[in-house]
Amino acid sequence: MTVIFRDGKKANFLKGSDLVLINRDKETIVNMMEDFDFEERLAIIQEIMNADPIQGNVQYLKIKGEEAKSFFGFPIFDNINSYKSKRYKVHINTAVSYSKKREESESD
């Protein structure tokens, strides 16, 4: 699959579409910004309702923050709402696992 970002006003095909998804295997082109019609909404809801419940677990393995430096080693500053602030690089390593949620049995 390929996602294309473009200026939809200048496009010849799918005019007005800034974001286009191309599925080469299925030979389809989809306007990703188009609203869902009733049948598509119903199919999405049915798929969600029929899906098995899952539980996710996120573990943070490593979090590292450091000042961003310019090519010459000086700190980099940005203006945020007219305040001068120092830029930082943040690196986060995580592990995510998903498992089927077990059915809780009721006991009397």
C-alpha beads as a LAMMPS data file, in Angstrom:
LAMMPS data file: protein, C-alpha beads

108 atoms
107 bonds

1 atom types
1 bond types

-500.0 500.0 xlo xhi
-500.0 500.0 ylo yhi
-500.0 500.0 zlo zhi

Masses

1 110.0

Atoms # bond

1 1 1 0.000 0.000 0.000
2 1 1 1.079 3.549 -0.675
3 1 1 -0.172 6.757 0.927
4 1 1 0.165 9.885 -1.206
5 1 1 0.037 13.399 0.218
6 1 1 -0.646 15.951 -2.494
7 1 1 -2.333 19.219 -3.362
8 1 1 -5.813 18.034 -4.290
9 1 1 -6.704 21.349 -5.940
10 1 1 -4.107 20.764 -8.679
11 1 1 -4.883 17.055 -9.151
12 1 1 -6.408 15.670 -12.337
13 1 1 -7.708 12.505 -10.690
14 1 1 -9.770 12.541 -7.443
15 1 1 -9.816 16.319 -7.465
16 1 1 -9.919 17.837 -3.986
17 1 1 -8.357 14.770 -2.314
18 1 1 -5.207 15.712 -0.417
19 1 1 -4.645 12.217 1.014
20 1 1 -4.951 9.151 -1.230
21 1 1 -4.378 5.473 -0.382
22 1 1 -3.283 3.186 -3.222
23 1 1 -3.582 -0.574 -2.749
24 1 1 -1.633 -2.130 -5.599
25 1 1 -2.584 -5.728 -4.686
26 1 1 -6.325 -5.013 -4.858
27 1 1 -5.855 -2.384 -7.595
28 1 1 -7.904 0.203 -5.683
29 1 1 -7.541 3.909 -4.961
30 1 1 -9.258 5.328 -1.867
31 1 1 -9.889 8.940 -0.876
32 1 1 -9.009 8.706 2.822
33 1 1 -10.727 12.001 3.677
34 1 1 -14.108 10.933 2.300
35 1 1 -16.926 10.314 4.788
36 1 1 -18.161 6.759 5.342
37 1 1 -21.499 5.867 3.814
38 1 1 -24.129 3.957 5.802
39 1 1 -23.043 0.466 4.632
40 1 1 -19.387 1.157 5.509
41 1 1 -20.337 2.415 8.979
42 1 1 -22.487 -0.658 9.560
43 1 1 -19.674 -2.992 8.437
44 1 1 -17.169 -1.282 10.780
45 1 1 -19.554 -1.498 13.746
46 1 1 -20.283 -5.169 13.019
47 1 1 -16.562 -5.961 12.822
48 1 1 -15.892 -4.234 16.152
49 1 1 -18.831 -5.969 17.847
50 1 1 -17.759 -9.429 16.571
51 1 1 -14.075 -9.003 17.491
52 1 1 -12.583 -10.836 20.428
53 1 1 -11.762 -8.537 23.357
54 1 1 -8.032 -8.031 23.867
55 1 1 -5.922 -6.628 26.650
56 1 1 -2.778 -4.621 26.013
57 1 1 0.276 -4.219 28.191
58 1 1 2.884 -1.481 27.651
59 1 1 6.304 -1.669 29.300
60 1 1 8.721 1.241 29.199
61 1 1 12.153 -0.324 28.739
62 1 1 14.264 2.807 28.514
63 1 1 13.573 6.553 28.626
64 1 1 16.370 8.972 27.784
65 1 1 16.250 12.754 27.439
66 1 1 19.037 15.061 26.337
67 1 1 19.426 18.638 25.167
68 1 1 19.242 19.101 21.423
69 1 1 22.489 20.527 20.072
70 1 1 23.275 22.417 16.889
71 1 1 25.981 21.327 14.451
72 1 1 28.509 23.328 16.476
73 1 1 27.377 21.883 19.844
74 1 1 25.320 24.833 21.085
75 1 1 21.862 24.320 22.675
76 1 1 18.899 24.848 20.333
77 1 1 16.093 27.175 21.444
78 1 1 12.528 27.439 20.111
79 1 1 9.852 30.088 20.616
80 1 1 6.656 28.640 22.047
81 1 1 3.877 31.188 22.578
82 1 1 6.462 33.975 22.762
83 1 1 8.517 32.104 25.394
84 1 1 12.073 31.062 24.645
85 1 1 12.490 27.373 25.491
86 1 1 15.267 24.844 25.134
87 1 1 14.695 21.920 22.753
88 1 1 15.217 18.365 24.014
89 1 1 15.501 15.007 22.283
90 1 1 13.506 12.270 23.985
91 1 1 14.082 8.592 23.176
92 1 1 11.589 6.044 24.494
93 1 1 11.895 2.280 24.023
94 1 1 8.767 0.292 24.766
95 1 1 7.473 -3.246 24.521
96 1 1 3.794 -3.798 23.777
97 1 1 2.026 -7.121 24.148
98 1 1 -1.575 -8.004 23.407
99 1 1 -3.491 -11.037 24.596
100 1 1 -7.051 -12.228 24.339
101 1 1 -9.026 -11.135 27.346
102 1 1 -10.262 -14.075 29.381
103 1 1 -13.954 -14.451 30.010
104 1 1 -14.702 -13.900 33.692
105 1 1 -16.904 -16.660 34.988
106 1 1 -19.614 -15.916 37.506
107 1 1 -19.692 -18.113 40.581
108 1 1 -22.649 -18.390 42.924

Bonds

1 1 1 2
2 1 2 3
3 1 3 4
4 1 4 5
5 1 5 6
6 1 6 7
7 1 7 8
8 1 8 9
9 1 9 10
10 1 10 11
11 1 11 12
12 1 12 13
13 1 13 14
14 1 14 15
15 1 15 16
16 1 16 17
17 1 17 18
18 1 18 19
19 1 19 20
20 1 20 21
21 1 21 22
22 1 22 23
23 1 23 24
24 1 24 25
25 1 25 26
26 1 26 27
27 1 27 28
28 1 28 29
29 1 29 30
30 1 30 31
31 1 31 32
32 1 32 33
33 1 33 34
34 1 34 35
35 1 35 36
36 1 36 37
37 1 37 38
38 1 38 39
39 1 39 40
40 1 40 41
41 1 41 42
42 1 42 43
43 1 43 44
44 1 44 45
45 1 45 46
46 1 46 47
47 1 47 48
48 1 48 49
49 1 49 50
50 1 50 51
51 1 51 52
52 1 52 53
53 1 53 54
54 1 54 55
55 1 55 56
56 1 56 57
57 1 57 58
58 1 58 59
59 1 59 60
60 1 60 61
61 1 61 62
62 1 62 63
63 1 63 64
64 1 64 65
65 1 65 66
66 1 66 67
67 1 67 68
68 1 68 69
69 1 69 70
70 1 70 71
71 1 71 72
72 1 72 73
73 1 73 74
74 1 74 75
75 1 75 76
76 1 76 77
77 1 77 78
78 1 78 79
79 1 79 80
80 1 80 81
81 1 81 82
82 1 82 83
83 1 83 84
84 1 84 85
85 1 85 86
86 1 86 87
87 1 87 88
88 1 88 89
89 1 89 90
90 1 90 91
91 1 91 92
92 1 92 93
93 1 93 94
94 1 94 95
95 1 95 96
96 1 96 97
97 1 97 98
98 1 98 99
99 1 99 100
100 1 100 101
101 1 101 102
102 1 102 103
103 1 103 104
104 1 104 105
105 1 105 106
106 1 106 107
107 1 107 108
